[in-house]
């Protein structure tokens, strides 16, 4: 899972990297274009600067020349002013001086006229240069504004890219930290797995040593005692009785009870739906109490009247299926024979739906052709006709999958065991489809009922019938939703419970083998009960044997006491008289009789002791010893039989342990392979992480350098623009001053 997540993250990072790379190419192209534009603008600025410098030089020369001319004009005016009073004083001078002054005046006038023309021409040139300067300044200002906007846009793009790159860097750093944490956790898990594997290896070694010794003993017992092994053949192995899972059976019965309740609700809703539909046909669009309804609706009403004979068997079939699931059975698809009956009842109900569907559609068409039917009501009727078709199709789909589920209990070749889970999944999907169709029917029928209730010809009987049909449709919708959610919630349990059957085999070979297995299960149950009774009787016998030995020992002690008493009496007889001897003999006889009564009450097997003999009987003692040893032999044989049965049971346990050992070894191999793959994935991911980290660092450094260069170029362009602004402002001020 961790490798899949990492691969997904790296794919996302690769996609983002490709997007950023494409954006970087576009930005590079834009930057190159801007550099070219800035270079062209620099050239234009240089040309304009040169032209401005030339114009400024010309202006400077013109101003200097103008100043010279102004000074000269002033001098000439001063001379003229001086010459005028002299002329007034010297009016009477000679003709030569007057002619000279007139010639000078004419020369001055011509020179002044030339200077005036030249000054006018210079003013025109200055005005043209000023207008051209203003025009160039306006162009440069507009160009500067566009460049500033473009620079702002580029700066915004650069800021967005830097922000995005910083976010990607932070994201990559977070991913790196997460990956490091995951790698550390994986390393810890790997260490724990290594420790567990070592512990498992030690346990396996101990188990192997223990089981090898037990296996040798068991194999010797099997070779001597077991003549037939039925686990080699699947046909015979399918007849083995599986382990009884009472919890599984109780849960299956509980689930079947819930399904029975849901089916009963559905059956009630279906009965109400068909019955109220029949009542509605009798009153709309033509009331049968006033006028005769159409032959189509009469036939449709006749068919709907038979709905109980098709709907009721569904409840009965589900009830029989529920009753067949008991605590003592084994509930799988091969043993649920009653599911076939429920499938047949469902098939008959689908035949009923197919039979009434054309009449239902024609009846809705007749309602649409009626004069009372509006356009909205006609649209609802068309939607209901489509919904009825969908409802029949959903029931057919559901019946198909239920019939497939009923095949393993009748025809084992009709459905493969590998397809059980897919069929159950499709049943759940069909139930959800049935719920969706019922929701559409409920929606469209409620709209249809509201439209019909607004008609002026709507009677109370029609309103009541529509409400009843709508309530039955709502009940059907709720029941379909409940059974769909119920089946979806228990789908995993249904799929998991399919493996409940004979072990070490693919399952039951045929329904006959499943039936035989159930018979064997009953026989095994009775056999276990009889074994329990035998065990109880054996325990009672062993207790009685122990009591017998106890009382036999008590009897032997009593005999020994009797012998001692007889010996003591015999010694006394030698020294006493005959009368005393007789009395002692009677007393001794009474004691022997009391001992015999004690032996009888103790239920010991011994012969009566003759009270008249004073010496103990040897034959009776041998019989007692013989009986005692015979009883011991019988007890030992019974213990030997118990030991044989326990050895068989121990062999079964050994076989199960050997299988578990094989499974443990396989799981160990799988775990080692998974550990190898995990370590390889960790190393590969670490390498990929380092490479991606390096590549991203290189790319980020390149991008940062590129951004720095772009910022430098933009700053240079801004400085040049500022200088141009300053120069243009200075020129404008100079021109204004001039």
PyMOL commands that set and color helices and strands:
alter all, ss='L'
color gray80, all
select helices_A, chain A and resi 2-89+95-225+234-237+246-283+295-304+308-324+338-369+375-407+412-414+417-453+460-489+491-499+511-575+578-601+618-737
alter helices_A, ss='H'
color red, helices_A
deselect
rebuild
show_as cartoon
